[in-house]
């Protein structure tokens, strides 16, 4: 009845009602713990000495018996593998890739979503289907192409392969689909052209999705290992992920140094995610409506 108060559920009833949420939370916690275990091991192992890494079984003493910063000092000051130079190369490649990807993907998404031209749906899904081919299949042709252009062993060959990622176009197009087209029509009545609509109306509404694309493209470029290892041969032009192998000695037994370099390599991506996590979560909601 309208005037009657609803009966309050007991804690047992609430627990039975929410058992699925509790079970899902427990499963996610277990998965997160399993995923974080190697990271914790790598973090603590990066502070161990080489003697401790070889003498004691890895599962007995995760925490170092004797803490040392020697591995980080060696990584930072290694002449054979200039760490700061590799950091600079990684930032140049990743930041340039992010800027160009945002421009190209957003313009392409605007064209596929807002403009009308013949065969646009067939063209889009054909490109999307081709993107499903594993990248490793095209490594050899890609290398011969860049070698013919004279771009191998240059940073430009690490930037251009990722500029036409169809997944980013698909992501931005889906997000743009939730932006009312009435805004475009109102702007056209006031005399705005497509570039004005794209730059002043669509892009400001797409900040969350653009942040997701920026985060994905930055981490993908920063963590790429296979292609830089093939295309770059000069130590002064290596990025971090491909140059870490030079930190190890000729016998390949200094794993603590490799782990120290990996810990330093993770810092920019972790900081970027912490800064952009709010926009990242918003951008994943591709069906979000635009508030007037």
Secondary structure as UniProt FT lines:
FT   HELIX           11..17
FT   HELIX           19..45
FT   TURN            46..47
FT   HELIX           50..55
FT   TURN            58..60
FT   HELIX           70..76
FT   HELIX           83..114
FT   TURN            118..119
FT   HELIX           120..130
FT   TURN            131..132
FT   HELIX           135..138
FT   HELIX           139..149
FT   TURN            152..153
FT   HELIX           156..159
FT   HELIX           160..162
FT   TURN            163..164
FT   HELIX           166..176
FT   TURN            177..178
FT   HELIX           182..189
FT   TURN            190..191
FT   HELIX           194..197
FT   HELIX           198..202
FT   HELIX           203..205
FT   HELIX           207..223
FT   HELIX           226..231
FT   HELIX           235..237
FT   HELIX           240..243
FT   HELIX           244..247
FT   TURN            250..251
FT   HELIX           255..283
FT   TURN            286..287
//
